């Protein structure tokens, strides 16, 4: 504008000066515009670059997240696999342990069953032998009774009083022995069937023994044997009445049977700490060590001790042992050949 003005008025210097200023200003403006364009372009480039970088970072983050998810999933799968394998191993071990324990149990049961079968077979053999002995003994008693009664019936008119008395005495002893054997056999059968019932109670030892002795005095007197009681008034014991009566009756009867005529049998009882000890001592022929080992057993035939009439099977002693043990007691015997025999059993004082 100033350039045109001064050019029209002919002032070329000013006109040129303004033209140069204009050109310089225009160049400056153009340069500024270009700089702005460059800055704007650079800014746009930078923005696009940052956006691209952001997008790339988003993609990378997404990829990393996906990789992490995959890795987490893999770790979870590995963990589940390990847990499954662990549980499987535990289950296998448990199953193996159960199978092994069942195998051991079955083996143990088979062993026990085999042992029980052997014991049962042995018991059956023992019982067969035992009943064979009992049958033989009963047969002997029956044969002897038949023989004696027949002889007395046929010859009683020819016998003097002494001979007849001896025969009747022998007949009576044989009948009593047969009765005792049958009674013991019945009581033993009841005990074996587990149907016997115990009614334990407190007893006075002296009164208890006196009742048994009174019932056996007639038999003892027939051999001139004295039954001597040595028991204090204040001695008690706790047991079933019927079974212990059987024990005492058997032991005293045996003592009478195997004692010499005109001898003494001593029956004692004395208190101990928690038990009362009973003792039946005779002064008969006694027993050897070998004979002692045969007592209280059903698997052997005890050696007969005494005269030919008083042969025994040891059956009464077997019954005594069972009855004493049923009353929480113990029984044993001490004897020497030629010195007599002492049967000892102990019973609790209180329940």
C-alpha positions in Angstrom: 0.0 0.0 0.0 2.8 2.5 0.9 4.8 1.1 -1.9 2.1 2.0 -4.4 1.7 5.4 -2.9 5.3 6.4 -3.0 5.7 4.8 -6.4 2.9 7.0 -7.8 4.3 10.2 -6.3 7.7 9.3 -7.7 9.5 8.6 -4.5 11.2 5.5 -5.6 13.5 5.2 -2.7 10.7 5.1 -0.2 8.7 3.0 -2.5 11.6 0.5 -2.8 12.1 0.6 0.9 8.5 -0.2 1.6 8.6 -2.9 -1.1 11.6 -4.5 0.5 9.9 -4.2 3.9 6.8 -5.8 2.4 8.8 -8.6 0.7 10.8 -9.1 3.9 7.5 -9.1 5.9 5.9 -11.4 3.5 8.9 -13.7 3.6 8.8 -13.6 7.3 5.1 -14.3 7.3 5.5 -17.1 4.8 8.4 -18.5 6.8 6.2 -18.3 10.0 3.4 -20.0 8.1 5.7 -22.7 6.9 7.1 -23.0 10.4 3.5 -23.3 11.8 2.7 -25.8 9.0 5.9 -27.7 9.9 5.0 -27.6 13.6 1.4 -28.5 12.9 2.6 -31.3 10.6 5.1 -32.4 13.2 2.5 -32.2 15.9 0.0 -34.2 13.8 2.8 -36.7 13.0 3.7 -36.9 16.7 0.0 -37.3 17.6 -0.5 -40.0 14.9 2.8 -41.6 16.1 1.6 -41.5 19.7 -1.8 -42.8 18.7 0.0 -45.6 16.8 2.2 -46.3 19.7 -0.8 -46.3 22.0 -2.6 -48.6 19.7 0.5 -50.8 19.5 0.8 -50.6 23.3 -2.9 -51.5 23.6 -2.4 -54.4 21.2 0.7 -55.4 23.2 -1.1 -55.1 26.5 -4.0 -57.1 25.0 -1.5 -59.7 23.8 0.2 -59.7 27.2 -3.2 -60.1 28.9 -4.1 -62.9 26.6 -0.7 -64.5 27.2 -1.2 -64.0 31.0 -4.6 -65.5 30.8 -3.2 -68.4 28.8 -0.4 -68.8 31.3 -2.8 -68.6 34.2 -5.0 -71.1 32.6 -2.0 -73.4 32.0 -0.9 -72.9 35.6 -4.5 -73.7 36.8 -4.6 -76.7 34.5 -1.2 -77.9 35.8 -2.4 -77.4 39.3 -5.6 -79.3 38.7 -3.6 -82.0 37.0 -1.3 -82.2 40.0 -4.2 -82.3 42.4 -5.9 -85.0 40.3 -2.7 -87.0 40.1 -2.2 -86.5 43.9 -5.7 -87.6 44.6 -5.3 -90.5 42.2 -2.1 -91.6 44.0 -3.7 -91.2 47.4 -6.7 -93.3 46.2 -4.4 -95.9 44.7 -2.5 -96.0 48.0 -5.7 -96.2 50.0 -7.1 -98.9 47.8 -3.8 -100.8 48.0 -3.7 -100.4 51.8 -7.3 -101.6 52.1 -6.6 -104.6 49.8 -3.4 -105.3 51.8 -5.2 -105.1 55.1 -8.0 -107.3 53.8 -5.4 -109.7 52.6 -3.7 -109.7 56.0 -7.1 -110.0 57.8 -8.1 -112.9 55.5 -4.7 -114.6 56.0 -5.0 -114.1 59.8 -8.6 -115.3 59.8 -7.6 -118.3 57.7 -4.7 -119.0 60.1 -7.1 -118.7 63.1 -9.7 -120.8 61.3 -7.1 -123.4 60.5 -5.8 -123.3 64.1 -9.4 -123.5 65.4 -10.1 -126.5 63.1 -7.0 -128.2 64.4 -8.1 -127.4 68.0 -11.6 -128.6 67.2 -10.3 -131.9 65.8 -8.1 -132.3 68.8 -11.0 -131.5 71.1 -13.2 -134.0 69.3 -10.5 -136.7 69.6 -10.0 -135.8 73.2 -13.8 -135.9 73.9 -14.1 -139.2 72.0 -11.3 -140.6 74.1 -12.8 -139.1 77.2 -16.3 -140.5 76.6 -14.7 -143.8 75.8 -13.1 -143.8 79.2 -16.3 -142.7 80.9 -18.3 -145.4 79.0 -15.7 -148.0 80.0 -15.9 -146.9 83.6 -19.7 -147.0 83.6 -19.6 -150.4 82.1 -17.2 -151.6 84.8 -19.5 -150.2 87.5 -22.5 -151.9 85.9 -20.7 -155.2 85.4 -19.5 -155.1 89.0 -23.0 -154.3 90.4 -24.5 -157.1 88.3 -21.8 -159.5 89.4 -22.1 -158.6 93.1 -25.8 -158.5 93.2 -26.1 -161.8 91.3 -23.6 -163.5 93.6 -25.4 -162.2 96.7 -28.7 -163.4 95.3 -27.4 -166.8 94.5 -25.2 -167.4 97.5 -26.6 -165.3 100.4 -27.9 -168.3 102.2 -24.4 -169.9 102.1 -22.6 -166.8 103.3 -21.8 -166.1 106.9 -22.6 -162.7 108.3 -19.1 -161.3 107.8 -18.8 -162.3 104.2 -22.3 -161.0 103.5 -21.5 -157.7 105.2 -18.3 -157.3 103.1 -20.2 -158.1 99.9 -22.9 -155.6 100.7 -20.3 -153.0 101.6 -18.6 -153.5 98.3 -21.9 -153.3 96.5 -22.8 -150.1 98.3 -19.4 -148.5 97.5 -19.8 -149.5 93.9 -23.3 -148.1 93.7 -22.2 -144.8 95.3 -19.2 -144.5 92.9 -21.6 -145.1 89.9 -24.0 -142.5 91.2 -21.2 -140.0 91.7 -19.9 -140.6 88.2 -23.3 -140.1 86.6 -23.9 -137.0 88.7 -20.6 -135.5 87.7 -21.2 -136.4 84.1 -24.5 -134.6 84.1 -23.1 -131.5 85.8 -20.2 -131.4 83.4 -22.5 -131.7 80.4 -24.5 -128.7 81.8 -21.3 -126.7 82.2 -20.1 -127.5 78.7 -23.4 -126.3 77.2 -22.9 -123.0 79.0 -26.4 -123.3 80.5 -25.2 -123.5 84.1 -25.9 -120.3 86.0 -23.9 -119.1 88.9 -25.4 -117.4 91.9 -22.3 -116.3 93.9 -22.8 -115.1 97.5 -21.0 -114.9 100.8 -20.6 -118.1 102.8 -19.2 -119.2 106.2 -16.5 -121.6 105.3 -16.9 -123.7 108.5 -20.7 -124.2 108.1 -20.3 -124.9 104.4 -17.7 -127.6 104.9 -19.6 -129.2 107.8 -22.6 -129.7 105.6 -20.6 -131.6 103.0 -18.7 -133.6 105.6 -21.9 -134.7 107.3 -23.2 -136.0 104.0 -20.0 -138.1 103.5 -19.4 -139.3 107.0 -21.2 -142.6 106.4 -18.9 -143.5 103.5 -15.9 -142.4 105.5 -17.0 -144.4 108.6 -17.4 -147.5 106.4 -13.6 -147.4 106.0 -12.9 -146.2 109.5 -11.7 -142.9 108.2 -12.0 -139.7 110.3 -12.9 -136.5 108.5 -11.2 -133.8 110.6 -12.2 -130.1 110.1 -9.8 -127.3 111.0 -11.6 -124.1 110.0 -12.1 -120.9 112.1 -15.5 -119.4 112.7 -14.8 -116.1 111.0 -13.5 -117.4 107.6 -15.7 -116.5 104.7 -15.6 -116.9 100.9 -17.6 -115.6 97.9 -18.8 -118.2 95.4 -21.7 -120.1 93.9 -23.1 -122.7 96.4 -23.9 -125.6 94.1 -20.7 -125.7 92.1 -18.4 -125.4 95.2 -20.4 -128.1 97.0 -19.7 -130.3 94.0 -16.0 -129.4 94.2 -15.7 -130.2 97.9 -17.8 -133.4 97.6 -15.6 -134.7 94.8 -12.3 -133.8 96.5 -13.4 -135.3 99.9 -14.9 -138.4 98.1 -11.6 -138.9 96.3 -9.6 -138.5 99.5 -11.8 -141.2 101.1 -11.5 -143.4 98.1 -7.7 -143.4 98.0 -7.1 -143.3 101.7 -6.1 -146.3 103.7 -8.7 -147.7 106.1 -8.6 -146.2 109.6 -6.8 -143.1 108.5 -7.5 -139.4 108.8 -8.4 -136.8 106.2 -7.8 -133.2 107.2 -10.0 -130.4 105.7 -8.7 -126.9 106.3 -9.5 -123.3 105.3 -7.5 -120.2 106.0 -7.7 -116.6 105.0 -5.2 -115.0 102.6 -5.1 -111.4 101.3 -8.0 -111.5 98.9 -8.8 -115.2 98.9 -9.7 -118.1 101.1 -7.6 -121.2 100.7 -9.2 -124.6 101.1 -7.1 -127.8 101.6 -8.1 -131.4 101.6 -5.2 -133.6 102.7 -5.2 -137.4 103.0 -2.5 -139.7 104.2 -3.0 -142.4 101.6 -0.6 -143.8 99.0 0.0 -140.5 97.3 0.9 -140.0 93.6 4.0 -139.9 91.6 5.0 -136.8 89.5 3.9 -138.6 86.3 0.5 -139.2 87.8 0.2 -135.6 88.9 0.7 -134.4 85.4 -2.3 -136.4 84.2 -4.8 -134.7 86.5 -7.3 -132.1 85.4 -6.9 -133.3 81.8 -9.4 -134.9 79.4 -6.7 -135.9 76.8 -5.1 -138.6 79.0 -6.3 -141.7 80.8 -5.0 -141.1 84.4 -3.3 -144.0 86.1 -5.7 -145.7 88.4 -4.8 -145.2 92.0 -6.2 -147.3 94.9 -7.7 -150.8 95.0 -9.4 -152.5 92.1 -12.9 -151.4 93.2 -12.0 -147.7 93.4 -10.5 -147.1 90.0 -11.2 -143.6 88.8 -11.0 -141.7 85.5 -10.1 -138.3 87.0 -13.4 -137.0 85.6 -14.4 -135.5 88.9 -11.2 -133.5 89.1 -11.8 -132.1 85.6 -15.2 -130.9 86.8 -13.7 -129.5 90.0 -11.2 -127.4 88.0 -13.9 -126.0 85.7 -16.2 -125.1 88.6 -13.4 -123.5 90.6 -12.3 -121.4 87.6 -15.9 -120.4 86.9 -15.9 -118.9 90.4 -12.7 -116.9 89.7 -10.5 -119.3 91.7 -7.6 -121.7 91.1 -6.9 -125.3 92.0 -3.7 -127.4 92.3 -2.4 -130.5 93.9 0.6 -131.5 96.0 1.5 -135.1 96.5 4.4 -137.5 97.1 4.2 -141.2 96.5 3.7 -142.9 99.9 3.1 -139.6 101.7 -0.5 -138.8 100.8 -2.1 -136.1 98.7 -3.3 -132.5 99.3 -5.7 -130.8 97.0 -5.7 -127.0 97.4 -8.1 -124.5 95.8 -8.6 -120.8 96.4 -11.7 -118.7 96.1 -12.2 -114.9 96.4 -13.3 -113.5 99.7 -15.5 -110.8 98.2 -17.2 -110.1 94.9 
